[in-house]
Amino acid sequence: MAVEAVDLTKHFGRFVAVDGISFSVPVGETFAILGPNGAGKSSTMKMVTTVSPATSGHLSILGMDPRRDGREIRALLGVVPQEDILDNEMSVRENLVMYSRYFGISWAAAKAKADELLDFVQLSDRADDTVEPLSGGMKRRLTIARALVNDPSLVLLDEPTTGLDPQARHLLWERLYRLKEQGVSLLLTTHYMDEAEQLADRLIVMDNGKIAAEGAPSKLIETNCANEVLELRFGATKAPAELAQAVAEAGLRTEVLPDRTLVYADDGDAALEHLRSRDIHPTGTLVRRATLEDVFLALTGRSLDE
Amino acid sequence: MTATSPKSPATEPLDRSTAKAAKAAGLWPDIDRSGLLHFFEYQIYRFRKGWRGLVVTGILSPVLFLLVMGIGLGDMVDRNSNDLGGVAYLSYIGPGLLATSAMQWGTAQGLWPTVAELKWEGGYRAALVTPLSIDELVVGHIGWIALRFFAAAVMFTAVLTAFGVPDSWWFVLAPFAATLTCTAFAAPTIAFSSTRSDDHLFPLVQRFVVIPLMLFSGSFFPVSNLPTTLAWIARFTPSWHGVELCRDLAQGSLSYADLGHVGYCLAFVVVGWQLSRTGISKALAS
């Protein structure tokens, strides 16, 4: 197992950030922790990096105990923190080389590795530039390269694509795929549903420090909501009273949001036909595939950005 | 030491396992020589462009102070006072200036750079997810301040010697005494800064701690000239002990009291170090 957590808790004074969670990440798997801000994702990550001791419970990382073998564990970890903490007083290449030295990697090996990684994250042409003028996406890629200087067995990514534009996100996802293909275990937190769906073999949904659901992304969608979602908009007016009845007739579940109503159905078009036959005519409709966002909504009654 | 594969703790020899347990329990600092060396190596590499600041502290500021205070003011003092036990004013304040600049530098370095590494730039957050241990980071942070000040103190001591300040060969130990004073301020200041998320209290520290200490630690006049209460407060500050120590080295008038000065400053270093460890661990874990 790359990571094994049993009944893990983390308290900050009276505040319970992580409340008895259990999960395991087999070697080679990409595992995501999904949840809104404040769900306990980052606190969980900090315990896995060995920087923050667990309040109680069992945690084992690469078969070792973080309280005792922190140094040995960290030697095998690659950590991509939430903010890009790069050294602005050094060049792009120097950031990698000097960081390698913390791992006891020789100068020659560090320099060779830096060039290889700069190529991997497509920053070779910026190698001698200072860090400051790099774009957000470039800084993120450099942070990821830095996390790989020690050929880690387990890479931890805390919100890897937050704040990046779509193009930068896709490039990053593609690089993470390649790491996965090389057999590296990945543990990532995200509050982006599409990111979890794209990358994760399995995931847990966290809410208020607890695990709300666990499984493969497609399985979670299958068990927690229907295949498709029919989104209905009624313009300035509220959804008509008959809607609830019509939906109940068809045995469908709905979620009423401030601006729209979601109807979960295995066949969205058929559901829309049914509503129209009951004389319900929304001003706007959209049939789409159900996502983890819908799972989260179904599990907690809240949307992720709340 | 770099582990290359996950291994079972059970296969470790017993003595190593016991040492690890003691370190894990916080009974013994978890420091590897190589970890500390890598920390300093990183800082030195980064410092290549920053050495000019040390020259200002080590050469420019003592030259200016000695010209203004030692020679300008000193000439007047020497004609009117017997308070200094027959020592020329220049020789009196020279070692005091060294000790107070140690105090100022140690405090300033403990303030802003600490918050920068922990919060603003977060360099230590990145460093802590490598094999480096928290103890290496804390000792490295304090040690790096001491190491740079030592370089400035060597220059400072040379300037004082060039102005004819010391009367004794013991003065070659002055850089060590000043670095001890610097560290006695840096370590507790780091502990304080590690609990801060911004610098809005730092100018107050400068105004209400550093400047009064600079004026009242006996560098410019004997603390016995102060009202009794203030004189006793002054004697509890590590800066006074640092000033006395440096002055005794300059005049070759060493006594058991100087062991007391060293011990007093060392106590500030050790307590400050332990508090810094707690503060920095907390800051990095949250």
Interface residues (C-beta under 8 A of the other chain):
Chain A: F12 K46 T49 V51 S52 P53 L62 G63 M64 D65 R67 R68 D69 G70 R71 E72 R74 A75 L76 L77 V79 P81 E83 I85 L86 D87 N88 E89 M90 E94 M98 Y99 R101 Y102 F103 G104 R146 N150 S153
Chain B: M1 T2 A3 P6 K7 S8 P9 K20 A21 A24 D30 D32 S34 H38 F39 E41 Y42 Y45 R46 K49 E121 G122 G123 R125 A126 A127 L128 V129 T130 P131 L132 S133 L284 A285 S286
